[in-house]
Amino acid sequence: MRSGPYTLFILKSVETLGEAYGYETIKHIEKKSGGMVKMKGATVYPVLRYLNKNQILHSFWAASEIGAPRKYYTLTEDGKKVLDMLLRDYRLLSKISEKILEGDKNE
């Protein structure tokens, strides 16, 4: 159930950050959620690899000021389209969910 929202969160974070490495993406999502979403590398890195393999994200290595080089990710043109589609789907699902969960006041 979580992989769909996590993919959306990851793509939106990469878009917002412009380019991001895995740990930076995790921290961004946790911060934006006010700590309500806790993500682990074991969840994020396979999604990043999958998105990169399917050309939704582009990756490149860059030197780090502290420690080993980092693998950065950016959205591809296809990635922007996928993100837009996921955002539309999420917004529609949210509207439908609200209607169903509120119920009909006149019933």
Secondary structure, DSSP 4 states (H G I P E B T S, - for coil): --HHHHHHHHHHHHHHHSSEEHHHHHHHHHHHTTT-----HHHHHHHHHHHHHTTSEEEEEE--SSSS-EEEEEE-HHHHHHHHHHHHHHHHHHHHHHHHHH--TT-
